[in-house]
Amino acid sequence: MTQLEFARDDQGNEQGLFIPEADQIAVWLLGGLAQVRVPGAATRNSFTVVEHTGKRGYTTPLHVHDFEDEVFIVLDGTLRMICDGKEQIAEAGSTMIVPRTVPHGFVATSQDARFLTIHSTPQPDRRPQFDLFLDAEIPRAKALTLPTEEAAAEAAVDLDHIIALGTKYAYGYAGPAPTP
C-alpha cells in the first residue's frame, strides 16, 4: 500500500487526502472483487472502507471481529445477512451494523451485488485489520472486474488458510458460509 499523507497548507494544517483508484488495493476474494477505497492509514487507523462486488453466491463464512465493528451498506442487489443467528434480507439502500465479537456473514442472493463494508475500531489502541489482511494475504486482482472462473481458481486462497490467519488479523471463524 502506498504511504498516505494529508495535504498541508502553508501553516502545516492538514487539508485532505486524495486516493486515486490506481493507488487502491483490489483483490479477488472468495470469487468477488474487494477494493479498499479508504485504508486505515488514511483515517488515523479509525476506520477502513471496502467496496465489494460479486455475483449470486458471493459469500463469507460466519466470523467475528475481535475489535472491529462492521457496517454493511448495500448499493445494488440483495444480500442475505446472518447476524448473531438472525437472518435479514438486505436490499439496495439497506444498512446492517454488526458490533465487534458478534458472529456474522453474508451471501449475495441477487444476480449481482455491490456493497460497502466499513470496519471501525473505536478503541484508540487498536486499528482496522481487514485492509491489512487484504493487502498482505490475498493476491491482487489483475483487473477491477470480477474474476473469470479460471482467474478465480488461480487467485483462490484456501479457506482453511484464511481461517488460520484469524489470530494475526483479530477475527475468528464462527461457522460455515450462508448459501443463497
C-alpha positions as CSV (number, residue, x, y, z in Angstrom):
1,M,0.0,0.0,0.0
2,T,1.3,3.5,-0.9
3,Q,2.3,5.7,2.0
4,L,-0.5,8.1,2.7
5,E,-0.1,11.7,3.9
6,F,-2.6,14.5,4.2
7,A,-2.0,17.6,2.1
8,R,-1.0,20.6,4.2
9,D,-1.4,24.4,3.9
10,D,1.4,26.9,4.5
11,Q,1.0,26.7,8.3
12,G,1.2,22.9,8.3
13,N,-2.5,22.3,8.8
14,E,-4.0,19.2,7.2
15,Q,-6.1,19.9,4.1
16,G,-7.3,16.5,3.0
17,L,-6.2,13.3,1.3
18,F,-6.9,12.2,-2.3
19,I,-6.5,8.5,-3.1
20,P,-6.5,7.8,-6.8
21,E,-8.1,4.5,-7.8
22,A,-4.7,3.3,-9.1
23,D,-3.4,3.5,-5.5
24,Q,-6.3,1.5,-4.0
25,I,-5.7,-2.2,-3.2
26,A,-8.0,-4.5,-5.1
27,V,-8.2,-8.3,-4.6
28,W,-10.2,-11.2,-5.8
29,L,-11.7,-12.6,-2.6
30,L,-13.8,-15.7,-2.4
31,G,-14.9,-15.2,-6.1
32,G,-15.7,-11.5,-5.7
33,L,-13.8,-8.2,-6.1
34,A,-12.9,-6.4,-2.9
35,Q,-11.4,-2.9,-3.3
36,V,-10.0,-0.9,-0.4
37,R,-11.4,2.5,-1.0
38,V,-10.2,4.0,2.3
39,P,-7.4,2.2,4.1
40,G,-7.0,2.6,7.9
41,A,-3.8,4.5,7.4
42,A,-5.8,7.3,5.8
43,T,-8.1,7.7,8.8
44,R,-5.6,7.7,11.6
45,N,-6.4,4.0,11.9
46,S,-10.0,4.6,13.0
47,F,-11.9,3.0,10.1
48,T,-11.5,1.3,6.7
49,V,-13.9,1.3,3.7
50,V,-14.0,-1.6,1.3
51,E,-16.2,-1.9,-1.8
52,H,-17.3,-5.4,-2.6
53,T,-18.7,-6.7,-6.0
54,G,-20.0,-10.2,-6.5
55,K,-22.3,-12.5,-8.3
56,R,-25.1,-14.6,-6.8
57,G,-23.4,-16.9,-4.2
58,Y,-20.6,-14.5,-3.2
59,T,-20.3,-15.2,0.5
60,T,-18.1,-15.3,3.5
61,P,-18.1,-17.9,6.3
62,L,-19.7,-16.8,9.6
63,H,-17.0,-15.0,11.5
64,V,-16.4,-12.5,14.3
65,H,-14.0,-9.5,14.5
66,D,-12.3,-9.1,17.9
67,F,-12.2,-5.3,17.9
68,E,-13.8,-4.1,14.6
69,D,-17.4,-3.0,14.3
70,E,-18.6,-3.6,10.8
71,V,-21.2,-1.7,8.8
72,F,-22.6,-3.1,5.5
73,I,-24.3,-0.7,3.1
74,V,-26.0,-2.4,0.1
75,L,-25.6,-0.3,-3.0
76,D,-27.0,-2.7,-5.6
77,G,-28.6,-6.2,-5.4
78,T,-29.6,-8.2,-2.4
79,L,-27.7,-9.8,0.5
80,R,-28.9,-12.4,2.9
81,M,-27.2,-11.3,6.2
82,I,-26.8,-13.5,9.2
83,C,-26.0,-11.6,12.4
84,D,-25.9,-13.4,15.8
85,G,-28.0,-16.3,14.3
86,K,-30.7,-14.0,13.0
87,E,-31.4,-13.6,9.3
88,Q,-32.1,-10.3,7.5
89,I,-32.7,-9.7,3.8
90,A,-30.7,-6.5,2.8
91,E,-31.7,-4.9,-0.4
92,A,-30.2,-1.8,-2.1
93,G,-30.3,1.1,0.3
94,S,-30.2,-1.2,3.4
95,T,-27.6,-0.9,6.2
96,M,-26.6,-3.6,8.6
97,I,-24.5,-2.7,11.6
98,V,-22.5,-5.6,13.3
99,P,-20.9,-4.9,16.6
100,R,-17.5,-6.5,17.2
101,T,-17.5,-10.0,18.6
102,V,-20.9,-10.8,17.1
103,P,-20.9,-13.7,14.6
104,H,-22.0,-12.7,11.1
105,G,-21.8,-13.5,7.5
106,F,-23.5,-12.7,4.2
107,V,-24.4,-14.2,0.8
108,A,-25.4,-12.4,-2.4
109,T,-28.8,-13.7,-3.4
110,S,-29.4,-11.4,-6.4
111,Q,-27.7,-12.0,-9.8
112,D,-25.2,-9.2,-8.9
113,A,-24.5,-7.3,-5.7
114,R,-22.4,-4.3,-4.8
115,F,-21.9,-3.1,-1.2
116,L,-19.6,-1.3,1.1
117,T,-18.2,-2.5,4.4
118,I,-16.9,0.0,6.9
119,H,-14.6,-1.5,9.5
120,S,-14.5,0.8,12.5
121,T,-12.2,0.5,15.5
122,P,-13.3,2.8,18.3
123,Q,-10.6,1.8,20.7
124,P,-7.7,4.2,20.5
125,D,-5.0,1.4,20.9
126,R,-6.5,-0.6,18.0
127,R,-6.6,-0.2,14.3
128,P,-8.8,-1.8,11.5
129,Q,-7.4,-5.1,10.4
130,F,-9.4,-6.0,7.3
131,D,-7.4,-3.8,4.9
132,L,-4.2,-5.2,6.3
133,F,-5.4,-8.7,5.8
134,L,-6.4,-8.0,2.2
135,D,-3.1,-6.2,1.5
136,A,-0.8,-8.8,2.9
137,E,-2.6,-12.1,2.5
138,I,-4.7,-12.0,-0.7
139,P,-3.2,-11.8,-4.2
140,R,-4.1,-8.6,-6.1
141,A,-6.8,-8.6,-8.7
142,K,-5.4,-8.4,-12.2
143,A,-8.3,-6.1,-13.2
144,L,-11.1,-4.1,-11.5
145,T,-13.6,-6.7,-12.6
146,L,-15.0,-9.9,-11.2
147,P,-12.6,-12.8,-11.9
148,T,-13.3,-15.2,-14.7
149,E,-13.7,-18.8,-13.4
150,E,-10.1,-19.5,-14.5
151,A,-8.7,-16.4,-12.8
152,A,-10.8,-17.1,-9.6
153,A,-9.3,-20.6,-9.4
154,E,-5.8,-19.2,-10.0
155,A,-6.3,-16.5,-7.3
156,A,-8.1,-18.7,-4.8
157,V,-6.8,-18.7,-1.3
158,D,-7.6,-21.8,0.7
159,L,-10.4,-21.2,3.2
160,D,-8.5,-23.2,5.8
161,H,-5.6,-20.8,5.4
162,I,-7.9,-17.7,5.7
163,I,-9.3,-19.2,8.9
164,A,-5.9,-19.9,10.3
165,L,-5.0,-16.2,9.8
166,G,-7.7,-15.2,12.3
167,T,-5.3,-14.7,15.3
168,K,-3.0,-12.5,13.2
169,Y,-5.8,-10.2,12.0
170,A,-8.1,-10.3,15.1
171,Y,-11.0,-12.3,13.7
172,G,-12.3,-15.8,14.2
173,Y,-14.2,-18.5,12.3
174,A,-17.8,-18.9,13.7
175,G,-19.4,-21.4,11.2
176,P,-19.9,-22.2,7.5
177,A,-20.9,-19.6,4.9
178,P,-24.6,-19.0,4.3
179,T,-26.0,-20.1,0.9
180,P,-28.3,-18.3,-1.5
